[in-house]
Amino acid sequence: MTTSALIMMLLANGIVIGVTVYFFLKVLRTRPPDTVDEDDANFPRGG
């Protein structure tokens, strides 16, 4: 493997890992809404 291919592979992997960690932390830090209507929260699921 050439040096430029190795650098490109590491850069691509770094970008993918960075974006994944960013959205994972964003989901962990997001709080649920303060007010939840019980009728909206318990809508029927299924057919």
N, C-alpha and C positions, 0 to 999 in steps of 0.2 A: 504494500500500500504506500502510495506516495505521501509526502508531507502535506501537500495541499488537500488531498482527499481525507487525511486524518483530521486536519484542522476543520474542514467542512463538516465532517461527521460529528465531531465534538461540539461544534457550534450549533448544529441542528438539534442534537440531543439536549444541549443546554437550554435552548429556546423552548423546546417542548416541555422539559421538566420545570422551567421557570413559569410558564403559563399555567401548567397544571397545579403547581404549588400556590400560585396567586389565586386561582379560582377556588381551590380547596380552603385556603384561609379566609377568603371572602365569604364562603358558605358558613364556615364555623363562627365567624364574627357577626353574622346577620342575626338580628333578634326577630322573634315572631311579632306579628302586629299586636298592639296593645289591646284593641277591642276586636273581639271575634263574636259574631252573631251565631248563636247555637243553630239556628235554622240553616245558615249558610255552611256551617262547619260539618253538619251531619246530613249532607245530601245523600240520597240513595246511590249506592254503587252497585253496578251490575245491571243485568237485563231484566 
